[in-house]
């Protein structure tokens, strides 16, 4: 919601159990999409979705609700770090700055 007018807008929909989220230096949004075993990057202006990595063992796809969350962090150089609950690991994805 906007702090000024109380309105909100949808950036993306139909995602597969999104969990971790962060923002890249260029303003795009990074999301761990656990239900689809991938990390995606969303352009908030256009809604365009780009796959950053697929086939990752991220977490349990038990649907919405409490569980072990998958975390995402975006670094200043555009690298993306994502946790894997299933592998007890942290993955580093190469920079995705355009």
Secondary structure as UniProt FT lines:
FT   TURN            3..5
FT   STRAND          18..23
FT   TURN            25..26
FT   STRAND          29..33
FT   HELIX           34..36
FT   STRAND          38..42
FT   TURN            44..46
FT   STRAND          49..54
FT   STRAND          72..74
FT   TURN            76..77
FT   STRAND          80..84
FT   TURN            85..88
FT   STRAND          89..93
//
